[in-house]
Amino acid sequence: GGSVKTGKMPEGEKTRQCKQEEEQQQKEEEREGLIEFYGSYQELFQFFCSNTTIHGAIRLVCSKKNKMKTAFWSVLFFLTFGLMYWQFGILYREYFSYPVNLNLNLNSDRLTFPAVTLCTLNPYRYSAIRKKLDELDQITHQTLLDLYDYNMSLAQSDWSTLSTRKRSSRSLLHHVQRHPLRRQKRDNLVNLPENSPSVDKNDWKIGFVLCSENNKDCFHQAYSSGVDAVREWYSFHYINILAQMPDAKALDESDFENFIYACRFNEATCDKANYTHFHHPLYGNCYTFNDNSSSLWTSSLPGINNGLSLVVRTEQNDFIPLLSTVTGARVMVHDQNEPAFMDDGGFNVRPGIETSISMRKEMTMRLGGSYSDCTEDGSDVPVQNLYSSRYTEQVCIRSCFQLNMVERCGCAYYFYPLPAGAEYCDYTKHVAWGYCYYKLLAEFKADVLGCFHKCRKPCKMTEYQLSAGYSRWPSAVSEDWVFYMLSQQNKYNITSKRNGVAKVNIFFEEWNYKTNGESPAFTVVTLLSQLGNQWSLWFGSSVLSVMELAELILDFIAITFILALRWFRSRQQLSPPGSPPNSHNNTAFQDEAPGLSAPHRFTVEAVVTMLPSYNSLEPRGPSRDGEVGHE
């Protein structure tokens, strides 16, 4: 066979062909824009499903010729997507509920001994108010005689001086008659006339009448127990007498040596530097031990020999028998720099008994902020602290009541600290303060005043769990020499020996103390881990898949904006009158005609490759012939 010999291409033709290819490539590069978007939503979705790292998304486009499979995987994909975000909602709800973990720690360290307050339970008939108290006793005697036919035993000196005090007692008698102690029937609460026949005492309710300043509104403060009614009525008038004293120091008649016979801590004798004194209207003289923050007692070992031991006088000689009906002493254990609220946490010590009180210390530290409604120091509580102590919940509650008392009644309750610029309630100056007080007290107990809601718990609290044991003291075989020593050293001359003295021991039961702390149960790290677990469970993907999903959303918004802009520009070009119809189509951006003046002109300086027609739903092919560029 013959052979065909191929000649070489001329050098000039070859160079010209290379130049044409370079020019063609340069034109294509010039036509390619800096940023390109997809021509349709279908193209965007197809590219996402084909290239994303989310498992299962490829199934939405790979089986487009099988519509049943496409529909099945579409439903499954969006159902899985919804279930995942339902789980996300549960996780977010748990996170924003701010749960906490309770941490229990057992600590072993030297323990600071708490403050101990001891009261005599014997309100003293102070010399500054003795005269008015005698008058009140005489009025009470006559009241008990009228109501119960009870002849109260009074000293002969009181009877002999009664006639000489008629003028001075007229003012007190007037105020007592304004708040008389009366009896009522239990069934219909109708006042009994004085000349009514005798009624069975079980059918009585005893109380006293309180009226407003103009006497238009009155109510009966009634009690089912006559003892409670008489004590409350007597205490009401007793408070008014105390409030009339211009200086509270006139009531300071402490007699520490005659009340505390012996005081020892850690086998060392106590002295006056270890206690402070204050007067309580109902509990008498009170002494607080270990309240000096400069030299606090500490316990290195538990046990009765390493605590506080007191021998106290509990003589049954009530100076005001109508006010105090209990004999013995009242003791309370509390933290330093906290007031002793004897009504809340104290308990009584029996005469002739050795009371041993063992303590266990427990500290509670709560998380503040969003985790609990506690306060660090009370500065964020909308109630002024009237006590010269640190914030506690009871301090806040009593301060709240006192402030409402001053605002509503115009005076302050005598049992609580006096606010600045106020004065204590006294019916010689504030005639209807009793009516206002008992009305306000009912609202306070029902939390109408909102004090229990305003006063939050402190974030850090120290509590002492107490348990008490009792034994006879002194014993029958040792009481003779014990009382003899007390009589020689402390001038103890009580006839009824056992009922006049008691012993109190307060000590730590164990060296360890418990700390209850809180820590966040659901942190940000835990939240992110749980969200990642759910995302991996339902889609088997990672954080990059989340970024791909975010990119899909941004591309969707960008395409929507560009297509809307193209539609808006095409509408502008068709709007001027006289312009030929269909002068522009919406398949691509085109330059405006030179002679056409539009009200808003878009000038594009960069070379941008225009988008395909948004009417096209077909995927973009390899050819770019249908694209038209703008300059």
Beta strands, then each sheet from edge to edge (+ up, - down):
strand 1: 100-108
strand 2: 111-112
strand 3: 115-119
strand 4: 181-185
strand 5: 204-211
strand 6: 218-223
strand 7: 260-265
strand 8: 268-269
strand 9: 275-280
strand 10: 284-289
strand 11: 298-299
strand 12: 308-313
strand 13: 329-334
strand 14: 347-349
strand 15: 353-365
strand 16: 374-375
strand 17: 457-458
strand 18: 460-472
strand 19: 501-508
strand 20: 512-520
strand 21: 608-609
strand 22: 629-630
sheet 1: 1+ 20- 15- 18+
sheet 2: 1+ 20- 15- 19- 12+ 7- 8+
sheet 3: 2+ 11-
sheet 4: 9+ 10- 3+ 13- 14+
sheet 5: 4+ 5- 6+
sheet 6: 16+ 17+
sheet 7: 21+ 22-
end
